[in-house]
Amino acid sequence: MGIKTKKIGSAGRFGVGYGKPRERLVAVEKKQRVKQVCPFCSGRAKRQSKGIWLCSKCNKKFAGGTYHLQD
């Protein structure tokens, strides 16, 4: 069904259980959905797979964080 609420956000799909894991998931997904910046050219980096990123501007493929690029 995928119901979202203001308080819990995207983890609302899990229903009433899973308290702490749900909160951690919300924190990870918020960081993940922010536009990631390429460290080489300041272009837009997109996640290809776990830890592999591709910049759409300079077309470089590089390794980084699993869900988001670290600063």
PQR file with spaces between the fields and no chain letter, atoms N, CA, C, O and H, PARSE charges and radii, in Angstrom:
ATOM       1  N    MET     1       0.802   -1.174    0.000 -0.4000 1.5000
ATOM       2  CA   MET     1       0.000    0.000    0.000 -0.0000 2.0000
ATOM       3  C    MET     1       0.856    1.254    0.000  0.5500 1.7000
ATOM       4  O    MET     1       0.569    2.196   -0.739 -0.5500 1.4000
ATOM       5  N    GLY     2       1.920    1.283    0.829 -0.4000 1.5000
ATOM       6  CA   GLY     2       2.865    2.390    0.777 -0.0000 2.0000
ATOM       7  C    GLY     2       2.363    3.699    1.340  0.5500 1.7000
ATOM       8  O    GLY     2       2.488    4.734    0.685 -0.5500 1.4000
ATOM       9  H    GLY     2       2.153    0.518    1.429  0.4000 1.0000
ATOM      10  N    ILE     3       1.803    3.687    2.524 -0.4000 1.5000
ATOM      11  CA   ILE     3       1.306    4.922    3.127 -0.0000 2.0000
ATOM      12  C    ILE     3       2.467    5.669    3.769  0.5500 1.7000
ATOM      13  O    ILE     3       3.263    5.079    4.499 -0.5500 1.4000
ATOM      14  H    ILE     3       1.702    2.846    3.056  0.4000 1.0000
ATOM      15  N    LYS     4       2.562    6.979    3.494 -0.4000 1.5000
ATOM      16  CA   LYS     4       3.585    7.818    4.101 -0.0000 2.0000
ATOM      17  C    LYS     4       2.926    8.773    5.074  0.5500 1.7000
ATOM      18  O    LYS     4       1.836    9.282    4.816 -0.5500 1.4000
ATOM      19  H    LYS     4       1.915    7.458    2.901  0.4000 1.0000
ATOM      20  N    THR     5       3.587    9.013    6.187 -0.4000 1.5000
ATOM      21  CA   THR     5       3.107   10.021    7.119 -0.0000 2.0000
ATOM      22  C    THR     5       4.220   11.024    7.356  0.5500 1.7000
ATOM      23  O    THR     5       5.381   10.749    7.053 -0.5500 1.4000
ATOM      24  H    THR     5       4.473    8.600    6.397  0.4000 1.0000
ATOM      25  N    LYS     6       3.877   12.180    7.892 -0.4000 1.5000
ATOM      26  CA   LYS     6       4.889   13.204    8.140 -0.0000 2.0000
ATOM      27  C    LYS     6       5.915   12.721    9.153  0.5500 1.7000
ATOM      28  O    LYS     6       7.110   12.977    9.003 -0.5500 1.4000
ATOM      29  H    LYS     6       2.934   12.404    8.138  0.4000 1.0000
ATOM      30  N    LYS     7       5.456   12.028   10.176 -0.4000 1.5000
ATOM      31  CA   LYS     7       6.335   11.656   11.272 -0.0000 2.0000
ATOM      32  C    LYS     7       7.361   10.602   10.864  0.5500 1.7000
ATOM      33  O    LYS     7       8.543   10.745   11.179 -0.5500 1.4000
ATOM      34  H    LYS     7       4.486   11.819   10.298  0.4000 1.0000
ATOM      35  N    ILE     8       6.944    9.577   10.187 -0.4000 1.5000
ATOM      36  CA   ILE     8       7.847    8.463    9.905 -0.0000 2.0000
ATOM      37  C    ILE     8       8.344    8.452    8.464  0.5500 1.7000
ATOM      38  O    ILE     8       9.336    7.782    8.177 -0.5500 1.4000
ATOM      39  H    ILE     8       5.984    9.462    9.931  0.4000 1.0000
ATOM      40  N    GLY     9       7.703    9.157    7.561 -0.4000 1.5000
ATOM      41  CA   GLY     9       8.185    9.257    6.183 -0.0000 2.0000
ATOM      42  C    GLY     9       8.042    7.973    5.402  0.5500 1.7000
ATOM      43  O    GLY     9       6.997    7.324    5.448 -0.5500 1.4000
ATOM      44  H    GLY     9       6.898    9.701    7.795  0.4000 1.0000
ATOM      45  N    SER    10       9.098    7.597    4.677 -0.4000 1.5000
ATOM      46  CA   SER    10       9.033    6.459    3.768 -0.0000 2.0000
ATOM      47  C    SER    10       8.955    5.122    4.485  0.5500 1.7000
ATOM      48  O    SER    10       8.584    4.125    3.864 -0.5500 1.4000
ATOM      49  H    SER    10       9.948    8.123    4.639  0.4000 1.0000
ATOM      50  N    ALA    11       9.293    5.061    5.780 -0.4000 1.5000
ATOM      51  CA   ALA    11       9.249    3.804    6.524 -0.0000 2.0000
ATOM      52  C    ALA    11       7.824    3.472    6.974  0.5500 1.7000
ATOM      53  O    ALA    11       7.612    2.458    7.639 -0.5500 1.4000
ATOM      54  H    ALA    11       9.594    5.871    6.284  0.4000 1.0000
ATOM      55  N    GLY    12       6.860    4.299    6.624 -0.4000 1.5000
ATOM      56  CA   GLY    12       5.471    4.023    6.950 -0.0000 2.0000
ATOM      57  C    GLY    12       4.966    2.750    6.303  0.5500 1.7000
ATOM      58  O    GLY    12       3.931    2.216    6.702 -0.5500 1.4000
ATOM      59  H    GLY    12       7.033    5.122    6.083  0.4000 1.0000
ATOM      60  N    ARG    13       5.689    2.259    5.305 -0.4000 1.5000
ATOM      61  CA   ARG    13       5.284    1.027    4.620 -0.0000 2.0000
ATOM      62  C    ARG    13       5.421   -0.204    5.510  0.5500 1.7000
ATOM      63  O    ARG    13       4.898   -1.266    5.172 -0.5500 1.4000
ATOM      64  H    ARG    13       6.530    2.693    4.981  0.4000 1.0000
ATOM      65  N    PHE    14       6.127   -0.079    6.661 -0.4000 1.5000
ATOM      66  CA   PHE    14       6.315   -1.221    7.547 -0.0000 2.0000
ATOM      67  C    PHE    14       5.233   -1.363    8.606  0.5500 1.7000
ATOM      68  O    PHE    14       5.229   -2.339    9.356 -0.5500 1.4000
ATOM      69  H    PHE    14       6.552    0.783    6.935  0.4000 1.0000
ATOM      70  N    GLY    15       4.325   -0.413    8.678 -0.4000 1.5000
ATOM      71  CA   GLY    15       3.258   -0.518    9.661 -0.0000 2.0000
ATOM      72  C    GLY    15       3.703   -0.087   11.046  0.5500 1.7000
ATOM      73  O    GLY    15       4.599    0.745   11.186 -0.5500 1.4000
ATOM      74  H    GLY    15       4.329    0.380    8.069  0.4000 1.0000
ATOM      75  N    VAL    16       3.075   -0.656   12.074 -0.4000 1.5000
ATOM      76  CA   VAL    16       3.284   -0.166   13.431 -0.0000 2.0000
ATOM      77  C    VAL    16       4.512   -0.743   14.121  0.5500 1.7000
ATOM      78  O    VAL    16       4.992   -0.151   15.088 -0.5500 1.4000
ATOM      79  H    VAL    16       2.347   -1.332   11.960  0.4000 1.0000
ATOM      80  N    GLY    17       5.025   -1.842   13.678 -0.4000 1.5000
ATOM      81  CA   GLY    17       6.170   -2.464   14.349 -0.0000 2.0000
ATOM      82  C    GLY    17       7.497   -1.876   13.919  0.5500 1.7000
ATOM      83  O    GLY    17       7.538   -0.867   13.214 -0.5500 1.4000
ATOM      84  H    GLY    17       4.636   -2.323   12.893  0.4000 1.0000
ATOM      85  N    TYR    18       8.576   -2.500   14.338 -0.4000 1.5000
ATOM      86  CA   TYR    18       9.949   -2.174   13.929 -0.0000 2.0000
ATOM      87  C    TYR    18      10.354   -0.749   14.308  0.5500 1.7000
ATOM      88  O    TYR    18      10.748    0.024   13.434 -0.5500 1.4000
ATOM      89  H    TYR    18       8.543   -3.319   14.911  0.4000 1.0000
ATOM      90  N    GLY    19      10.267   -0.384   15.590 -0.4000 1.5000
ATOM      91  CA   GLY    19      10.532    0.984   16.041 -0.0000 2.0000
ATOM      92  C    GLY    19      11.873    1.570   15.663  0.5500 1.7000
ATOM      93  O    GLY    19      11.934    2.437   14.791 -0.5500 1.4000
ATOM      94  H    GLY    19       9.947   -1.012   16.299  0.4000 1.0000
ATOM      95  N    LYS    20      12.968    1.122   16.296 -0.4000 1.5000
ATOM      96  CA   LYS    20      14.297    1.701   16.061 -0.0000 2.0000
ATOM      97  C    LYS    20      14.809    1.428   14.647  0.5500 1.7000
ATOM      98  O    LYS    20      15.347    2.343   14.025 -0.5500 1.4000
ATOM      99  H    LYS    20      12.919    0.418   17.005  0.4000 1.0000
ATOM     100  N    PRO    21      14.669    0.218   14.111 -0.5600 1.5000
ATOM     101  CA   PRO    21      15.125   -0.008   12.736  0.2800 2.0000
ATOM     102  C    PRO    21      14.433    0.907   11.729  0.5500 1.7000
ATOM     103  O    PRO    21      15.038    1.327   10.743 -0.5500 1.4000
ATOM     104  N    ARG    22      13.166    1.212   11.985 -0.4000 1.5000
ATOM     105  CA   ARG    22      12.425    2.106   11.104 -0.0000 2.0000
ATOM     106  C    ARG    22      13.016    3.507   11.142  0.5500 1.7000
ATOM     107  O    ARG    22      13.149    4.154   10.104 -0.5500 1.4000
ATOM     108  H    ARG    22      12.675    0.871   12.786  0.4000 1.0000
ATOM     109  N    GLU    23      13.373    3.980   12.336 -0.4000 1.5000
ATOM     110  CA   GLU    23      13.967    5.314   12.466 -0.0000 2.0000
ATOM     111  C    GLU    23      15.313    5.381   11.749  0.5500 1.7000
ATOM     112  O    GLU    23      15.617    6.379   11.095 -0.5500 1.4000
ATOM     113  H    GLU    23      13.265    3.455   13.179  0.4000 1.0000
ATOM     114  N    ARG    24      16.121    4.325   11.867 -0.4000 1.5000
ATOM     115  CA   ARG    24      17.424    4.284   11.202 -0.0000 2.0000
ATOM     116  C    ARG    24      17.257    4.276    9.686  0.5500 1.7000
ATOM     117  O    ARG    24      18.015    4.926    8.966 -0.5500 1.4000
ATOM     118  H    ARG    24      15.874    3.514   12.398  0.4000 1.0000
ATOM     119  N    LEU    25      16.267    3.540    9.212 -0.4000 1.5000
ATOM     120  CA   LEU    25      16.000    3.480    7.778 -0.0000 2.0000
ATOM     121  C    LEU    25      15.619    4.852    7.234  0.5500 1.7000
ATOM     122  O    LEU    25      16.065    5.238    6.153 -0.5500 1.4000
ATOM     123  H    LEU    25      15.651    3.012    9.797  0.4000 1.0000
ATOM     124  N    VAL    26      14.804    5.582    7.969 -0.4000 1.5000
ATOM     125  CA   VAL    26      14.398    6.923    7.543 -0.0000 2.0000
ATOM     126  C    VAL    26      15.622    7.826    7.428  0.5500 1.7000
ATOM     127  O    VAL    26      15.727    8.603    6.479 -0.5500 1.4000
ATOM     128  H    VAL    26      14.441    5.269    8.847  0.4000 1.0000
ATOM     129  N    ALA    27      16.551    7.735    8.385 -0.4000 1.5000
ATOM     130  CA   ALA    27      17.754    8.568    8.352 -0.0000 2.0000
ATOM     131  C    ALA    27      18.608    8.248    7.127  0.5500 1.7000
ATOM     132  O    ALA    27      19.105    9.159    6.465 -0.5500 1.4000
ATOM     133  H    ALA    27      16.466    7.104    9.156  0.4000 1.0000
ATOM     134  N    VAL    28      18.782    6.961    6.819 -0.4000 1.5000
ATOM     135  CA   VAL    28      19.582    6.546    5.662 -0.0000 2.0000
ATOM     136  C    VAL    28      18.914    6.981    4.368  0.5500 1.7000
ATOM     137  O    VAL    28      19.586    7.492    3.472 -0.5500 1.4000
ATOM     138  H    VAL    28      18.378    6.221    7.356  0.4000 1.0000
ATOM     139  N    GLU    29      17.604    6.789    4.251 -0.4000 1.5000
ATOM     140  CA   GLU    29      16.905    7.132    3.018 -0.0000 2.0000
ATOM     141  C    GLU    29      16.869    8.632    2.765  0.5500 1.7000
ATOM     142  O    GLU    29      16.878    9.051    1.607 -0.5500 1.4000
ATOM     143  H    GLU    29      17.058    6.374    4.979  0.4000 1.0000
ATOM     144  N    LYS    30      16.828    9.448    3.799 -0.4000 1.5000
ATOM     145  CA   LYS    30      16.866   10.899    3.609 -0.0000 2.0000
ATOM     146  C    LYS    30      18.199   11.317    2.999  0.5500 1.7000
ATOM     147  O    LYS    30      18.235   12.138    2.083 -0.5500 1.4000
ATOM     148  H    LYS    30      16.821    9.108    4.739  0.4000 1.0000
ATOM     149  N    LYS    31      19.303   10.750    3.509 -0.4000 1.5000
ATOM     150  CA   LYS    31      20.630   11.059    2.964 -0.0000 2.0000
ATOM     151  C    LYS    31      20.762   10.528    1.548  0.5500 1.7000
ATOM     152  O    LYS    31      21.363   11.173    0.689 -0.5500 1.4000
ATOM     153  H    LYS    31      19.274   10.083    4.253  0.4000 1.0000
ATOM     154  N    GLN    32      20.205    9.363    1.308 -0.4000 1.5000
ATOM     155  CA   GLN    32      20.339    8.699    0.008 -0.0000 2.0000
ATOM     156  C    GLN    32      19.618    9.473   -1.091  0.5500 1.7000
ATOM     157  O    GLN    32      20.085    9.499   -2.230 -0.5500 1.4000
ATOM     158  H    GLN    32      19.717    8.839    2.006  0.4000 1.0000
ATOM     159  N    ARG    33      18.503   10.095   -0.777 -0.4000 1.5000
ATOM     160  CA   ARG    33      17.705   10.750   -1.797 -0.0000 2.0000
ATOM     161  C    ARG    33      18.149   12.180   -2.126  0.5500 1.7000
ATOM     162  O    ARG    33      17.599   12.811   -3.029 -0.5500 1.4000
ATOM     163  H    ARG    33      18.123   10.074    0.147  0.4000 1.0000
ATOM     164  N    VAL    34      19.135   12.683   -1.396 -0.4000 1.5000
ATOM     165  CA   VAL    34      19.696   14.005   -1.696 -0.0000 2.0000
ATOM     166  C    VAL    34      20.565   13.876   -2.941  0.5500 1.7000
ATOM     167  O    VAL    34      21.217   12.851   -3.140 -0.5500 1.4000
ATOM     168  H    VAL    34      19.582   12.171   -0.662  0.4000 1.0000
ATOM     169  N    LYS    35      20.577   14.909   -3.779 -0.4000 1.5000
ATOM     170  CA   LYS    35      21.416   14.862   -4.981 -0.0000 2.0000
ATOM     171  C    LYS    35      22.882   14.791   -4.570  0.5500 1.7000
ATOM     172  O    LYS    35      23.356   15.613   -3.786 -0.5500 1.4000
ATOM     173  H    LYS    35      20.047   15.742   -3.617  0.4000 1.0000
ATOM     174  N    GLN    36      23.590   13.811   -5.101 -0.4000 1.5000
ATOM     175  CA   GLN    36      24.987   13.590   -4.761 -0.0000 2.0000
ATOM     176  C    GLN    36      25.873   14.364   -5.743  0.5500 1.7000
ATOM     177  O    GLN    36      25.574   14.427   -6.936 -0.5500 1.4000
ATOM     178  H    GLN    36      23.205   13.143   -5.738  0.4000 1.0000
ATOM     179  N    VAL    37      26.954   14.947   -5.243 -0.4000 1.5000
ATOM     180  CA   VAL    37      27.838   15.786   -6.042 -0.0000 2.0000
ATOM     181  C    VAL    37      29.128   15.028   -6.343  0.5500 1.7000
ATOM     182  O    VAL    37      29.735   14.438   -5.450 -0.5500 1.4000
ATOM     183  H    VAL    37      27.197   14.896   -4.274  0.4000 1.0000
ATOM     184  N    CYS    38      29.537   15.051   -7.604 -0.4000 1.5000
ATOM     185  CA   CYS    38      30.774   14.406   -8.037 -0.0000 2.0000
ATOM     186  C    CYS    38      31.967   15.130   -7.421  0.5500 1.7000
ATOM     187  O    CYS    38      32.040   16.356   -7.502 -0.5500 1.4000
ATOM     188  H    CYS    38      29.044   15.530   -8.330  0.4000 1.0000
ATOM     189  N    PRO    39      32.912   14.401   -6.803 -0.5600 1.5000
ATOM     190  CA   PRO    39      34.067   15.057   -6.193  0.2800 2.0000
ATOM     191  C    PRO    39      35.085   15.581   -7.214  0.5500 1.7000
ATOM     192  O    PRO    39      35.969   16.358   -6.853 -0.5500 1.4000
ATOM     193  N    PHE    40      34.975   15.172   -8.467 -0.4000 1.5000
ATOM     194  CA   PHE    40      35.936   15.578   -9.489 -0.0000 2.0000
ATOM     195  C    PHE    40      35.510   16.852  -10.212  0.5500 1.7000
ATOM     196  O    PHE    40      36.323   17.751  -10.424 -0.5500 1.4000
ATOM     197  H    PHE    40      34.257   14.541   -8.760  0.4000 1.0000
ATOM     198  N    CYS    41      34.226   16.927  -10.593 -0.4000 1.5000
ATOM     199  CA   CYS    41      33.797   18.059  -11.429 -0.0000 2.0000
ATOM     200  C    CYS    41      32.592   18.810  -10.866  0.5500 1.7000
ATOM     201  O    CYS    41      32.104   19.744  -11.503 -0.5500 1.4000
ATOM     202  H    CYS    41      33.565   16.196  -10.421  0.4000 1.0000
ATOM     203  N    SER    42      32.109   18.430   -9.707 -0.4000 1.5000
ATOM     204  CA   SER    42      30.919   19.026   -9.082 -0.0000 2.0000
ATOM     205  C    SER    42      29.651   18.796   -9.894  0.5500 1.7000
ATOM     206  O    SER    42      28.691   19.557   -9.773 -0.5500 1.4000
ATOM     207  H    SER    42      32.505   17.672   -9.189  0.4000 1.0000
ATOM     208  N    GLY    43      29.642   17.765  -10.710 -0.4000 1.5000
ATOM     209  CA   GLY    43      28.445   17.393  -11.463 -0.0000 2.0000
ATOM     210  C    GLY    43      27.543   16.493  -10.630  0.5500 1.7000
ATOM     211  O    GLY    43      27.719   16.381   -9.417 -0.5500 1.4000
ATOM     212  H    GLY    43      30.422   17.147  -10.808  0.4000 1.0000
ATOM     213  N    ARG    44      26.591   15.862  -11.271 -0.4000 1.5000
ATOM     214  CA   ARG    44      25.620   15.001  -10.593 -0.0000 2.0000
ATOM     215  C    ARG    44      26.107   13.561  -10.623  0.5500 1.7000
ATOM     216  O    ARG    44      26.287   12.992  -11.699 -0.5500 1.4000
ATOM     217  H    ARG    44      26.447   15.954  -12.257  0.4000 1.0000
ATOM     218  N    ALA    45      26.322   12.965   -9.458 -0.4000 1.5000
ATOM     219  CA   ALA    45      26.747   11.571   -9.365 -0.0000 2.0000
ATOM     220  C    ALA    45      25.536   10.701   -9.056  0.5500 1.7000
ATOM     221  O    ALA    45      24.707   11.061   -8.221 -0.5500 1.4000
ATOM     222  H    ALA    45      26.176   13.427   -8.584  0.4000 1.0000
ATOM     223  N    LYS    46      25.434    9.570   -9.720 -0.4000 1.5000
ATOM     224  CA   LYS    46      24.321    8.667   -9.535 -0.0000 2.0000
ATOM     225  C    LYS    46      24.856    7.291   -9.151  0.5500 1.7000
ATOM     226  O    LYS    46      25.875    6.852   -9.684 -0.5500 1.4000
ATOM     227  H    LYS    46      26.108    9.278  -10.398  0.4000 1.0000
ATOM     228  N    ARG    47      24.191    6.620   -8.247 -0.4000 1.5000
ATOM     229  CA   ARG    47      24.627    5.326   -7.748 -0.0000 2.0000
ATOM     230  C    ARG    47      24.318    4.241   -8.772  0.5500 1.7000
ATOM     231  O    ARG    47      23.177    4.100   -9.211 -0.5500 1.4000
ATOM     232  H    ARG    47      23.363    6.977   -7.814  0.4000 1.0000
ATOM     233  N    GLN    48      25.336    3.476   -9.149 -0.4000 1.5000
ATOM     234  CA   GLN    48      25.168    2.370  -10.092 -0.0000 2.0000
ATOM     235  C    GLN    48      24.849    1.077   -9.343  0.5500 1.7000
ATOM     236  O    GLN    48      23.906    0.367   -9.692 -0.5500 1.4000
ATOM     237  H    GLN    48      26.263    3.590   -8.792  0.4000 1.0000
ATOM     238  N    SER    49      25.626    0.782   -8.329 -0.4000 1.5000
ATOM     239  CA   SER    49      25.408   -0.363   -7.455 -0.0000 2.0000
ATOM     240  C    SER    49      26.044   -0.033   -6.109  0.5500 1.7000
ATOM     241  O    SER    49      26.444    1.109   -5.885 -0.5500 1.4000
ATOM     242  H    SER    49      26.392    1.359   -8.045  0.4000 1.0000
ATOM     243  N    LYS    50      26.146   -1.003   -5.216 -0.4000 1.5000
ATOM     244  CA   LYS    50      26.693   -0.732   -3.884 -0.0000 2.0000
ATOM     245  C    LYS    50      28.086   -0.132   -3.981  0.5500 1.7000
ATOM     246  O    LYS    50      29.023   -0.810   -4.402 -0.5500 1.4000
ATOM     247  H    LYS    50      25.821   -1.931   -5.398  0.4000 1.0000
ATOM     248  N    GLY    51      28.232    1.120   -3.601 -0.4000 1.5000
ATOM     249  CA   GLY    51      29.534    1.766   -3.548 -0.0000 2.0000
ATOM     250  C    GLY    51      30.101    2.212   -4.879  0.5500 1.7000
ATOM     251  O    GLY    51      31.196    2.773   -4.902 -0.5500 1.4000
ATOM     252  H    GLY    51      27.471    1.670   -3.259  0.4000 1.0000
ATOM     253  N    ILE    52      29.414    1.993   -5.985 -0.4000 1.5000
ATOM     254  CA   ILE    52      29.888    2.397   -7.309 -0.0000 2.0000
ATOM     255  C    ILE    52      29.025    3.564   -7.796  0.5500 1.7000
ATOM     256  O    ILE    52      27.798    3.468   -7.832 -0.5500 1.4000
ATOM     257  H    ILE    52      28.524    1.538   -5.966  0.4000 1.0000
ATOM     258  N    TRP    53      29.677    4.656   -8.166 -0.4000 1.5000
ATOM     259  CA   TRP    53      28.993    5.880   -8.575 -0.0000 2.0000
ATOM     260  C    TRP    53      29.441    6.287   -9.963  0.5500 1.7000
ATOM     261  O    TRP    53      30.581    6.033  -10.351 -0.5500 1.4000
ATOM     262  H    TRP    53      30.673    4.733   -8.137  0.4000 1.0000
ATOM     263  N    LEU    54      28.545    6.921  -10.716 -0.4000 1.5000
ATOM     264  CA   LEU    54      28.846    7.398  -12.062 -0.0000 2.0000
ATOM     265  C    LEU    54      28.405    8.851  -12.170  0.5500 1.7000
ATOM     266  O    LEU    54      27.271    9.197  -11.837 -0.5500 1.4000
ATOM     267  H    LEU    54      27.619    7.128  -10.401  0.4000 1.0000
ATOM     268  N    CYS    55      29.326    9.703  -12.646 -0.4000 1.5000
ATOM     269  CA   CYS    55      29.008   11.116  -12.830 -0.0000 2.0000
ATOM     270  C    CYS    55      28.420   11.299  -14.223  0.5500 1.7000
ATOM     271  O    CYS    55      28.971   10.806  -15.207 -0.5500 1.4000
ATOM     272  H    CYS    55      30.247    9.422  -12.917  0.4000 1.0000
ATOM     273  N    SER    56      27.305   12.009  -14.301 -0.4000 1.5000
ATOM     274  CA   SER    56      26.663   12.223  -15.592 -0.0000 2.0000
ATOM     275  C    SER    56      27.354   13.328  -16.396  0.5500 1.7000
ATOM     276  O    SER    56      27.177   13.407  -17.612 -0.5500 1.4000
ATOM     277  H    SER    56      26.857   12.410  -13.502  0.4000 1.0000
ATOM     278  N    LYS    57      28.138   14.180  -15.730 -0.4000 1.5000
ATOM     279  CA   LYS    57      28.790   15.290  -16.413 -0.0000 2.0000
ATOM     280  C    LYS    57      30.145   14.873  -16.994  0.5500 1.7000
ATOM     281  O    LYS    57      30.383   15.048  -18.189 -0.5500 1.4000
ATOM     282  H    LYS    57      28.282   14.115  -14.742  0.4000 1.0000
ATOM     283  N    CYS    58      31.035   14.321  -16.157 -0.4000 1.5000
ATOM     284  CA   CYS    58      32.382   13.959  -16.631 -0.0000 2.0000
ATOM     285  C    CYS    58      32.489   12.474  -16.991  0.5500 1.7000
ATOM     286  O    CYS    58      33.530   12.029  -17.476 -0.5500 1.4000
ATOM     287  H    CYS    58      30.842   14.178  -15.186  0.4000 1.0000
ATOM     288  N    ASN    59      31.430   11.713  -16.759 -0.4000 1.5000
ATOM     289  CA   ASN    59      31.350   10.295  -17.118 -0.0000 2.0000
ATOM     290  C    ASN    59      32.406    9.435  -16.411  0.5500 1.7000
ATOM     291  O    ASN    59      32.826    8.408  -16.944 -0.5500 1.4000
ATOM     292  H    ASN    59      30.585   12.074  -16.364  0.4000 1.0000
ATOM     293  N    LYS    60      32.832    9.849  -15.217 -0.4000 1.5000
ATOM     294  CA   LYS    60      33.785    9.073  -14.428 -0.0000 2.0000
ATOM     295  C    LYS    60      33.025    8.098  -13.548  0.5500 1.7000
ATOM     296  O    LYS    60      31.972    8.421  -12.999 -0.5500 1.4000
ATOM     297  H    LYS    60      32.490   10.683  -14.783  0.4000 1.0000
ATOM     298  N    LYS    61      33.571    6.915  -13.426 -0.4000 1.5000
ATOM     299  CA   LYS    61      33.028    5.918  -12.514 -0.0000 2.0000
ATOM     300  C    LYS    61      34.003    5.802  -11.356  0.5500 1.7000
ATOM     301  O    LYS    61      35.206    5.645  -11.566 -0.5500 1.4000
ATOM     302  H    LYS    61      34.427    6.653  -13.872  0.4000 1.0000
ATOM     303  N    PHE    62      33.489    5.879  -10.128 -0.4000 1.5000
ATOM     304  CA   PHE    62      34.366    5.862   -8.963 -0.0000 2.0000
ATOM     305  C    PHE    62      33.669    5.186   -7.796  0.5500 1.7000
ATOM     306  O    PHE    62      32.455    4.981   -7.799 -0.5500 1.4000
ATOM     307  H    PHE    62      32.512    6.007   -9.956  0.4000 1.0000
ATOM     308  N    ALA    63      34.480    4.843   -6.789 -0.4000 1.5000
ATOM     309  CA   ALA    63      33.960    4.190   -5.590 -0.0000 2.0000
ATOM     310  C    ALA    63      33.697    5.239   -4.521  0.5500 1.7000
ATOM     311  O    ALA    63      34.393    6.252   -4.442 -0.5500 1.4000
ATOM     312  H    ALA    63      35.466    5.010   -6.786  0.4000 1.0000
ATOM     313  N    GLY    64      32.690    4.986   -3.705 -0.4000 1.5000
ATOM     314  CA   GLY    64      32.347    5.902   -2.636 -0.0000 2.0000
ATOM     315  C    GLY    64      31.554    5.166   -1.583  0.5500 1.7000
ATOM     316  O    GLY    64      31.691    3.952   -1.436 -0.5500 1.4000
ATOM     317  H    GLY    64      32.125    4.163   -3.769  0.4000 1.0000
ATOM     318  N    GLY    65      30.738    5.875   -0.858 -0.4000 1.5000
ATOM     319  CA   GLY    65      29.904    5.249    0.161 -0.0000 2.0000
ATOM     320  C    GLY    65      28.838    4.371   -0.446  0.5500 1.7000
ATOM     321  O    GLY    65      28.506    4.506   -1.623 -0.5500 1.4000
ATOM     322  H    GLY    65      30.627    6.862   -0.977  0.4000 1.0000
ATOM     323  N    THR    66      28.305    3.478    0.352 -0.4000 1.5000
ATOM     324  CA   THR    66      27.309    2.535   -0.143 -0.0000 2.0000
ATOM     325  C    THR    66      26.010    3.226   -0.542  0.5500 1.7000
ATOM     326  O    THR    66      25.488    2.983   -1.630 -0.5500 1.4000
ATOM     327  H    THR    66      28.575    3.369    1.309  0.4000 1.0000
ATOM     328  N    TYR    67      25.488    4.081    0.327 -0.4000 1.5000
ATOM     329  CA   TYR    67      24.198    4.706    0.066 -0.0000 2.0000
ATOM     330  C    TYR    67      24.317    6.179   -0.306  0.5500 1.7000
ATOM     331  O    TYR    67      23.446    6.712   -0.994 -0.5500 1.4000
ATOM     332  H    TYR    67      25.913    4.279    1.210  0.4000 1.0000
ATOM     333  N    HIS    68      25.377    6.841    0.134 -0.4000 1.5000
ATOM     334  CA   HIS    68      25.589    8.247   -0.184 -0.0000 2.0000
ATOM     335  C    HIS    68      27.086    8.524   -0.159  0.5500 1.7000
ATOM     336  O    HIS    68      27.848    7.821    0.503 -0.5500 1.4000
ATOM     337  H    HIS    68      26.085    6.409    0.693  0.4000 1.0000
ATOM     338  N    LEU    69      27.492    9.546   -0.881 -0.4000 1.5000
ATOM     339  CA   LEU    69      28.908    9.904   -0.908 -0.0000 2.0000
ATOM     340  C    LEU    69      29.289   10.626    0.368  0.5500 1.7000
ATOM     341  O    LEU    69      28.571   11.516    0.823 -0.5500 1.4000
ATOM     342  H    LEU    69      26.873   10.118   -1.419  0.4000 1.0000
ATOM     343  N    GLN    70      30.410   10.247    0.945 -0.4000 1.5000
ATOM     344  CA   GLN    70      30.876   10.933    2.148 -0.0000 2.0000
ATOM     345  C    GLN    70      31.526   12.252    1.758  0.5500 1.7000
ATOM     346  O    GLN    70      32.092   12.385    0.673 -0.5500 1.4000
ATOM     347  H    GLN    70      30.993    9.523    0.576  0.4000 1.0000
ATOM     348  N    ASP    71      31.437   13.216    2.650 -0.4000 1.5000
ATOM     349  CA   ASP    71      32.056   14.523    2.401 -0.0000 2.0000
ATOM     350  C    ASP    71      33.483   14.527    2.908  0.5500 1.7000
ATOM     351  O    ASP    71      34.176   15.538    2.792 -0.5500 1.4000
ATOM     352  H    ASP    71      30.977   13.108    3.532  0.4000 1.0000
